[in-house]
Amino acid sequence: MAIVPQPGPAIPHTTLVLAMSLDGKIADRQRGAARFSSAADLDHLEAQVAAADGVLFGGGTLRAYGTTLSVRTADLLTQRRQRGQPDQPLQIVWSPSGNLDPDLRYFRQPVPRGLVTTAAGAEGWGAEQFEQVWTVPPDRTQPWDWGWILAQFKRRGIHTLALLGGGGLAAEMLRCGCVHEIKITVCPLILGGTMAPTLVEGDGFLADVAPRLTLLSNRTVGDEVFLHYRVQSSA
Ligand SMILES: NC(=O)c1ccc[n+]([C@@H]2O[C@H](COP(=O)([O-])OP(=O)(O)OC[C@H]3O[C@@H](n4cnc5c(N)ncnc54)[C@H](OP(=O)(O)O)[C@@H]3O)[C@@H](O)[C@H]2O)c1
């Protein structure tokens, strides 16, 4: 069966934003924070965060970085205010287990935070750490029903959502046909091997039902290439 994204009013418009090595890895085999992209890519990433009402990332990503990217550039803050957005998007982590260290710097950053989790994962977390906790009912977690979850985000006023990785979250979103656009920065290094996380983890797709993309733009800065794709509505 074809992968059919679900745009339209029910869920936010989603953009997956990632930097990868030439061979498609988003971190090295130690699976720590990926810091191989350039200052231009960090500016690009901040602009994507600044454009969104909310950002979503996986627990693996939060554990790797310990922090999230807030909007700091004056021009970007001004543009958000002109659009009637709060200074910072809601910074949402998806963690079924809720197994996050409360001492992570993320919990001290001056950003609004959200958590998508299970009933067990929500235990111990409250308003001090998360402005919003979405506790997803068990019948929607096997597999995760992202169409339903994203509809809850939309009801909360999130119309645009940046998906910031990692590969586990990207796989989930693509599996559900919930990615509308993809912005990939191809970085000039090769990480190789089978241990390093790739752009899309999980079971992968067979070629005849794989998500298909339309290239919207490409831009080169130094040795990096910035690619912008739209996910086609059917394979
Ligand atoms: N280059 C880039 O642009 C970029 C961007 C983001 C991240 N990264 C890298 O990507 C890596 C993290 O990516 P990732 O794919 O490991 O994690 P991830 O996508 O950030 O998170 C994986 C999520 O899957 C959940 N999960 C659900 N079922 C699971 C299962 N059966 N087994 C494992 N996890 C399950 C985990 O929940 P729990 O929290 O409950 O475990 C976690 O929330 C890091 O190395 C990071 O540096 C790179």
PDBQT file of the ligand as one rigid body, heavy atoms in Angstrom, charges set to zero:
ROOT
HETATM    1  N1  LIG A 301      22.289  15.152  12.529  1.00  0.00    +0.000 N 
HETATM    2  C1  LIG A 301      21.132  15.588  12.966  1.00  0.00    +0.000 C 
HETATM    3  O1  LIG A 301      20.512  16.486  12.376  1.00  0.00    +0.000 OA
HETATM    4  C2  LIG A 301      20.512  14.961  14.178  1.00  0.00    +0.000 A 
HETATM    5  C3  LIG A 301      19.312  15.452  14.693  1.00  0.00    +0.000 A 
HETATM    6  C4  LIG A 301      18.731  14.817  15.781  1.00  0.00    +0.000 A 
HETATM    7  C5  LIG A 301      19.354  13.713  16.352  1.00  0.00    +0.000 A 
HETATM    8  N2  LIG A 301      20.523  13.278  15.827  1.00  0.00    +0.000 N 
HETATM    9  C6  LIG A 301      21.183  12.091  16.416  1.00  0.00    +0.000 C 
HETATM   10  O2  LIG A 301      20.266  11.014  16.371  1.00  0.00    +0.000 OA
HETATM   11  C7  LIG A 301      20.568  10.144  17.476  1.00  0.00    +0.000 C 
HETATM   12  C8  LIG A 301      19.250   9.872  18.185  1.00  0.00    +0.000 C 
HETATM   13  O3  LIG A 301      18.370   9.293  17.263  1.00  0.00    +0.000 OA
HETATM   14  P1  LIG A 301      17.552   7.993  17.616  1.00  0.00    +0.000 P 
HETATM   15  O4  LIG A 301      16.955   7.471  16.391  1.00  0.00    +0.000 OA
HETATM   16  O5  LIG A 301      18.459   7.079  18.431  1.00  0.00    +0.000 OA
HETATM   17  O6  LIG A 301      16.498   8.536  18.668  1.00  0.00    +0.000 OA
HETATM   18  P2  LIG A 301      15.257   9.540  18.545  1.00  0.00    +0.000 P 
HETATM   19  O7  LIG A 301      14.601   9.426  17.229  1.00  0.00    +0.000 OA
HETATM   20  O8  LIG A 301      15.659  10.876  19.044  1.00  0.00    +0.000 OA
HETATM   21  O9  LIG A 301      14.331   8.919  19.663  1.00  0.00    +0.000 OA
HETATM   22  C9  LIG A 301      13.925   7.579  19.550  1.00  0.00    +0.000 C 
HETATM   23  C10 LIG A 301      12.655   7.455  20.286  1.00  0.00    +0.000 C 
HETATM   24  O10 LIG A 301      12.094   6.178  20.060  1.00  0.00    +0.000 OA
HETATM   25  C11 LIG A 301      11.436   5.808  21.234  1.00  0.00    +0.000 C 
HETATM   26  N3  LIG A 301      11.144   4.415  21.156  1.00  0.00    +0.000 N 
HETATM   27  C12 LIG A 301       9.916   3.889  21.034  1.00  0.00    +0.000 A 
HETATM   28  N4  LIG A 301       9.978   2.592  20.957  1.00  0.00    +0.000 NA
HETATM   29  C13 LIG A 301      11.281   2.247  21.016  1.00  0.00    +0.000 A 
HETATM   30  C14 LIG A 301      11.979   1.022  20.991  1.00  0.00    +0.000 A 
HETATM   31  N5  LIG A 301      11.352  -0.145  20.903  1.00  0.00    +0.000 N 
HETATM   32  N6  LIG A 301      13.328   1.063  21.054  1.00  0.00    +0.000 NA
HETATM   33  C15 LIG A 301      13.984   2.238  21.152  1.00  0.00    +0.000 A 
HETATM   34  N7  LIG A 301      13.354   3.426  21.180  1.00  0.00    +0.000 NA
HETATM   35  C16 LIG A 301      12.031   3.423  21.128  1.00  0.00    +0.000 A 
HETATM   36  C17 LIG A 301      12.380   6.270  22.325  1.00  0.00    +0.000 C 
HETATM   37  O11 LIG A 301      11.680   6.427  23.504  1.00  0.00    +0.000 OA
HETATM   38  P3  LIG A 301      12.317   6.515  24.986  1.00  0.00    +0.000 P 
HETATM   39  O12 LIG A 301      12.629   7.952  25.240  1.00  0.00    +0.000 OA
HETATM   40  O13 LIG A 301      11.230   5.977  25.825  1.00  0.00    +0.000 OA
HETATM   41  O14 LIG A 301      13.553   5.645  24.980  1.00  0.00    +0.000 OA
HETATM   42  C18 LIG A 301      12.810   7.620  21.770  1.00  0.00    +0.000 C 
HETATM   43  O15 LIG A 301      11.907   8.605  22.167  1.00  0.00    +0.000 OA
HETATM   44  C19 LIG A 301      21.589  10.834  18.329  1.00  0.00    +0.000 C 
HETATM   45  O16 LIG A 301      22.858  10.289  18.065  1.00  0.00    +0.000 OA
HETATM   46  C20 LIG A 301      21.538  12.284  17.847  1.00  0.00    +0.000 C 
HETATM   47  O17 LIG A 301      22.773  12.954  17.972  1.00  0.00    +0.000 OA
HETATM   48  C21 LIG A 301      21.129  13.871  14.775  1.00  0.00    +0.000 A 
ENDROOT
TORSDOF 0
